[in-house]
Amino acid sequence: MTRRSSAAVAVGSGMALALLVAVPGPAEAKVLLCRGSVVTIDLSDPDAPNPNRDRKDVVLGTEGRDVIRTGGGNDEVYGGPDDDTLASYGGDELLDGGTGQYLAIFDFDEMTVGAVVDLAIVGPQDTVGAGTDALVAIEDLWGSRYDDVLRGDAGPNVIEGFEGDDVLEGRDGDDRLDGGRGTNTCDGGPGTNQVLNCVVPD
């Protein structure tokens, strides 16, 4: 994800494509666009603010492994080419992975009920406990301390429920399901699956 100072240079990889454009003016300021949105936090910039703040941000990850937790605004988060962790804070968010293995976490202090997340859904989905989010190129899910319903997609997924009485579904692919604490129900679906801390239906 090389960033250069010239205008109209595409940067990014996978789904997270960004464009650096020049804005006419005395200093010819550079604006980084990601899928048409102006990037407000570029984590490759050492002076970038912390994305965990209560305002709408468009956050762009680095070339390395990132753990990105946003604040209370309705944010857009774009990962880079490495294996990143994107954490939903409860706003209506877009979590867009790149070419690595991406994990989305649905757990934060203000939650009062569990999350319902389905990786097979294209477009925004009501996660119940964590706002209305759109997930793109996300392979893995971590749930909350409440009762979660977490579903995978046609590829290999790692899904962990942690606390609460959770329902985990892997669907197709070779999945790893770990219900964690509580009385959990897991269905790996077709494939060679690893299922831990769960009741497996007949």
N, C-alpha and C positions, 0 to 999 in steps of 0.2 A: 504494500500500500504506500507507494512512493509519493510524497508531496513535493511539488516543485513550485517555484515562484512565478512561472510564466502563466499567462491567461489561457483559459480553455484547455486545461490539462485534466484528463480523466484520472481519478485515483480511486483505489479501492479494489475489492475482489468479490466474486460471488454476487450475492444479492445487494451488497452494500456498495453501490457505485456512487462516487462523489465527483463533483466537477468544480475546479477552481477557476473562477472568472474574475476579470478585472472590472472594477467599477470606475467609470470616468470621474476624474476629480483631480485636485492639486497633487495628492499623494498617490493617485491611482490605487485605491484600497483594494485588497483582494477579499473576495467573499467565497466561502466554501459552500457549495450546494450539494445536498444529498437527496436524490429523488425529487428534486425541485424545491426542497425545503432548505432554508438557510441554517447552516450548522452553527449552533450557539456555543457548543463545547466540543472542541477537538482535543481528545485526550493525548494526542501526540505533542501538543503544545505544553511545555512544562509549566506555563503560567495559566493554564486552563482552570476555571473554577470547578469546585466539587459538584458533580451532577446531582447529589442528594440535597436538593433545595426545592422549595415550594413555588415552582413556576414552570411554565412549559419550556422544555428544552429539546433541541435536536442534538443528540450526542453521537459522536463518531469515535469508535475504538481505535486502538493502535494495531501495529503489525504483530505484537506479542499477545500473550494471554492476559485478558482483562477480566476483572470482576466489576461490573457496572451496576450500581444501585441508584436509581433515580429517587427524586423526592415526590411531593404530593401533586405535581402538575400532570397534565396530559402530555406525555413525552413521546418522542421517537428516538429509538436506540438502534444504532447500526454497528454491528460487530465487524471485526477484521478477519484476516485469513486464518488466525490461530484458534485454539479452543477457548471460548469465552463463556462467562457466566453472566446472564442478564437477569436482574431481579426486579419484579414488578412491585411497585409500592402502593398501588391502589387507584391510581388515576386511569384514564382511558388511554392505553399506551399501544405503540407499535414496537414490538421486539423483533428485529430483523437480523438473523444470523448471516454469516458468510459461508466460506468453504470449509471451516473447521467443524468440530463437534460442539454443538451449542446446548447449553443447559439454561433453562428458565426456572427461577425460584419464585414460588408464590407463598411468601410468609413474611409478615411484618407486624410490628407491635400493635398497630391499630386494628388488625383483623378481629372480627367477632364471630365469623362463621368460616367454614372451609371453602376451598376453591374447587370449581368444576372446570376442568380444562381438557380440551380435545385437540390433539395435534393434527387430526385429519380435517379439521374445519379450515376452510380458506376464507380469510376475511375476519372482521371483528366478531368476537364471541363474548357473551356475558359469562364471566368467570364467577359470578355470584359474590364471592368474598373479596375479590381483588380488582373490581372494575371491569370495563369492557375492553378487551385487548385483542390485537391481531398478532398472530405468531407466524413468522416466516423463517424457514430453514432452521427450525428448532428440533433437536432430536431427543433431548432428555428433559425430565421434569422432576422437580422436588416440591412436595406439598408442605402443608402447614401443621400446626399443633391441633388443628380441628379435624373434622371429618371431611376428607377430600374425595373427589371423584376425578381420577386422572387417567386419560386414555391416550395411547400411542397412535402411530400411523402404520403405513405399510412397510416401513423400514425397521432396522434395529433400534430399540429404545431402551434407555435406562430410566426407570420410574421409581421414585422413593416417596413413601407416604409420610414417614416420620411418625409423629404422634397422632392420636385420633383413630377412629374406626373408619378405615379408608377402603375405597373400591378402586382397584388398579386393573387396567386392561391393556395388554400389549399389542393386540391385533397381529398382523403379519410380521415377519422378521424374527430374528433371534433376539429376544428381549431379556432384560434383567429387571425383575420386579421385587421390591423390598417394601413390605408394608410398615415396618418399624413397630413401634409400640401400639397397643390397641388390638382390637379384634378386626382383622382385615380380610377382605376377599380379593383374590387375584385370579385373573384369567390371562395366561400368556398368549393364547391363540395358537395358530399354526407356527411351526418353527421349533428350534431347539432353545428352550427358555430356562432361565434360572429364576426360581421363585423362593423367596425367603419371608418368614414371619407372616404367613398368609394361610387362610383356608382356601383350598383350590376346589372349585365346584366340580361335581362329577360330569 
